Amino acid sequence: MKLGFLGTGKITSSIIEGLLKSKTKFNQIIISKRNVKNSRYLKNKSKKIKIYENNQDIINSSKWVFICLTPKVARNELQKLKFKKKHIVISLVSTISLKNLKESCSPSKNIFKAGPLPFASSCQSPTIIYPKNKIINNFFKKLGLVVNPKNEKQNDHFWVMTATMASYANFLAELHKYLIKNKVNKINAGEYLYELSAGLNELIKHEKYNFKKVVSDLQTKKGINQQLLSALSKKNLYKSLNLQLKKIYKRIKKANDQG
């Protein structure tokens, strides 16, 4: 199996690091020189990783081609690049529709959209794969959970969830800042918040993802959890969150519709 990556940003690095960690078998990984620092870093990870300067050369030398470019660059590059029927093309670009990918990557018929996250490096990424395919699913299962939307509309909604990572991390950062401001050791504060998050995740899983029940069970009448939740709700924090999620969906959909 020869894997070619167009683009060498954070997600490319995370996928490759995860593949190496999971001991996935491959003949060769070919990466672009687009990000010199990242490409050199990855090349030093394995003798099977090679750097090519030209994207077309990467495609010509690969069976699986991963499009890991920014939307604008991806659109420009896809106009120039030529694919063959043998290629399996996996696009990590949220705002290029499957229809447009099929047009750009013809005559290849094996074209998919994938949404791995930075946690792929530790094999803990939930990855969106559309359309469903056993071989592609098995490949990404080495990097964590795989979910298969039923259609492209669902796929776009799942992609909206990937927009929450920085906000979620920032929420924890604010809690961390509060503890440090109040003289708590930085490492102790970080460890506590990490375990708090991990515990919540386990509780949600134990309750079979009944989020409403978990929220209810974590509150006691006139308790401090109820106090904070009520205060944030009155500030319309969650209404604002839902509004922004809708806006992000519209942005993704509009970009996909425009091609």
C-alpha positions in Angstrom: 0.0 0.0 0.0 1.5 3.3 -1.1 0.0 6.4 0.6 0.4 9.9 -0.8 -0.5 13.1 1.1 -1.1 16.4 -0.6 -0.3 18.9 2.1 1.8 18.5 5.3 -0.1 20.4 7.9 -1.2 19.3 11.4 -3.8 16.7 10.3 -1.3 15.0 7.9 1.2 14.8 10.7 -1.4 13.4 13.1 -2.6 10.8 10.7 1.0 9.6 9.9 2.0 9.6 13.5 -1.1 7.5 14.4 -0.4 5.1 11.5 3.2 4.6 12.8 2.0 4.2 16.4 -0.7 1.6 15.4 1.9 -0.3 13.4 -0.2 -0.1 10.2 1.4 -2.0 7.3 2.3 0.1 4.3 4.9 0.1 1.6 5.6 3.8 1.5 4.2 7.1 2.5 4.9 10.0 0.2 4.4 13.6 1.5 4.7 17.0 -0.1 7.4 19.5 0.7 4.8 22.2 1.2 5.5 22.6 4.9 9.3 22.1 5.1 9.5 21.8 8.9 6.7 19.3 9.1 7.9 17.2 6.1 11.4 16.9 7.6 10.0 16.0 11.0 7.8 13.2 9.4 10.6 11.9 7.2 12.7 11.4 10.3 10.0 9.2 11.7 10.4 6.3 9.2 12.7 5.2 6.3 9.5 4.5 4.4 8.5 8.1 4.3 9.6 10.1 1.3 9.3 13.7 0.3 8.3 14.8 -3.2 8.2 18.4 -4.4 5.5 18.0 -6.9 1.9 17.0 -6.1 1.4 15.3 -9.5 4.4 13.1 -8.8 2.9 12.2 -5.4 -0.3 11.1 -7.1 1.5 9.1 -9.8 3.5 7.2 -7.2 0.6 6.4 -4.9 -2.5 4.2 -4.8 -4.2 6.1 -1.9 -4.2 9.9 -2.2 -5.1 12.1 0.7 -6.1 15.7 0.0 -5.1 17.6 3.1 -5.0 21.1 1.7 -6.8 24.2 2.7 -10.1 24.7 0.7 -8.7 27.5 -1.6 -5.5 25.7 -2.3 -7.3 22.4 -2.8 -9.7 23.9 -5.4 -6.8 25.4 -7.3 -4.7 22.2 -7.2 -7.5 19.9 -8.2 -7.9 21.8 -11.5 -4.4 21.0 -12.4 -3.9 17.4 -11.1 -4.7 14.2 -13.0 -5.9 11.0 -11.4 -6.3 7.5 -12.7 -9.0 4.8 -12.2 -6.7 2.9 -9.8 -6.6 5.8 -7.3 -8.4 5.8 -4.0 -9.0 9.5 -3.2 -9.7 10.7 0.4 -10.5 14.3 0.8 -10.1 16.0 4.2 -11.6 19.2 2.9 -15.0 19.9 4.5 -16.1 22.5 2.0 -15.7 20.5 -1.3 -18.7 18.3 -2.0 -18.5 14.7 -3.1 -20.0 15.6 -6.4 -17.2 18.1 -7.1 -14.6 15.7 -6.0 -15.8 13.1 -8.4 -15.7 15.6 -11.2 -12.1 16.7 -10.3 -10.7 13.3 -9.6 -12.2 11.4 -12.6 -11.7 8.7 -13.8 -11.2 7.5 -10.2 -14.5 6.0 -8.8 -13.2 5.4 -5.3 -13.6 8.9 -3.7 -14.4 9.6 -0.1 -14.6 12.4 2.4 -12.9 12.0 5.8 -12.7 14.1 8.9 -10.0 12.8 11.2 -9.0 15.1 14.1 -5.6 16.0 15.7 -6.1 13.2 18.2 -5.4 10.7 15.4 -1.7 11.0 16.5 -2.6 9.1 19.6 -5.1 6.8 17.8 -8.0 8.5 19.6 -9.7 10.4 16.8 -13.4 10.0 16.0 -13.3 10.1 12.2 -16.2 11.0 9.8 -16.2 8.8 6.7 -18.6 9.4 3.8 -19.7 7.4 2.0 -19.4 4.2 4.0 -16.8 1.8 2.8 -15.4 -1.3 4.7 -11.8 -0.9 3.5 -11.7 2.9 4.3 -13.4 2.3 7.6 -10.9 -0.4 8.6 -8.0 1.9 7.7 -9.2 4.8 9.9 -10.3 2.5 12.7 -6.6 2.1 13.5 -6.7 5.8 14.4 -9.9 5.6 16.6 -13.7 5.5 16.2 -15.2 5.7 12.7 -18.7 7.2 12.1 -20.5 6.9 8.8 -23.2 9.6 8.0 -26.1 8.4 5.9 -25.9 11.2 3.5 -23.9 14.3 2.7 -26.2 16.6 4.7 -25.5 14.5 7.8 -21.8 14.5 6.9 -21.9 18.3 7.0 -23.6 18.3 10.4 -20.9 16.0 11.8 -18.3 18.4 10.4 -19.9 21.2 12.4 -19.0 19.3 15.5 -15.3 19.6 14.6 -15.6 23.4 14.9 -16.2 23.0 18.7 -12.7 21.8 19.6 -11.1 25.1 20.3 -14.1 26.4 22.2 -14.2 23.3 24.3 -10.5 23.6 25.0 -10.9 27.3 25.8 -13.6 26.5 28.4 -11.2 24.2 30.2 -8.5 26.9 29.8 -10.7 29.3 31.6 -11.2 26.8 34.5 -7.4 26.3 34.5 -6.8 30.0 34.6 -9.2 30.3 37.6 -7.4 27.7 39.6 -3.9 29.1 38.9 -5.1 32.6 39.8 -6.2 31.2 43.1 -2.7 29.8 43.8 -3.3 26.2 42.7 -0.2 24.5 41.3 -0.4 24.6 37.4 0.3 20.8 37.0 -2.2 19.8 39.7 -4.8 22.0 38.1 -4.2 20.5 34.7 -4.3 17.0 36.0 -7.5 17.6 37.9 -9.3 19.1 34.9 -8.1 16.4 32.6 -9.5 13.7 34.9 -12.7 15.7 35.4 -13.2 15.7 31.6 -12.3 12.0 31.3 -14.7 11.1 34.1 -17.5 13.0 32.5 -16.9 11.2 29.2 -17.0 7.8 31.0 -20.2 8.8 32.7 -21.8 9.8 29.4 -20.8 6.5 27.9 -22.1 4.5 30.9 -25.4 6.2 30.5 -25.5 5.2 26.9 -25.1 8.8 25.7 -28.2 10.0 27.4 -26.8 13.5 27.8 -30.0 15.0 29.2 -30.0 12.4 32.0 -26.4 13.1 32.8 -27.0 16.9 33.0 -29.9 16.2 35.3 -28.1 13.7 37.5 -25.2 16.1 38.1 -27.4 18.7 39.6 -28.9 18.9 43.1 -31.7 21.3 44.0 -30.2 24.7 44.8 -26.7 23.1 44.5 -23.7 24.7 42.9 -24.0 22.8 39.6 -27.5 24.0 39.2 -26.5 27.5 40.1 -23.8 27.7 37.4 -25.9 26.0 34.7 -28.8 28.3 35.5 -26.6 31.4 35.4 -25.0 30.5 32.0 -28.4 29.6 30.6 -29.8 33.0 31.6 -26.9 34.6 29.8 -28.1 32.8 26.7 -24.8 31.0 26.4 -26.3 27.8 25.0 -28.7 29.6 22.7 -25.8 31.5 21.3 -23.9 28.2 20.9 -26.8 26.7 18.9 -27.0 29.8 16.7 -23.3 29.6 15.9 -23.6 25.9 15.0 -26.3 26.7 12.6 -24.2 29.4 11.0 -21.3 27.1 10.6 -23.5 24.5 9.0 -24.8 27.1 6.5 -21.2 28.1 5.7 -20.1 24.5 5.0 -23.3 23.8 3.0 -22.9 27.0 0.9 -19.3 26.2 0.1 -20.2 22.7 -0.9 -23.1 23.9 -3.1 -20.8 26.4 -4.8 -18.2 23.8 -5.5 
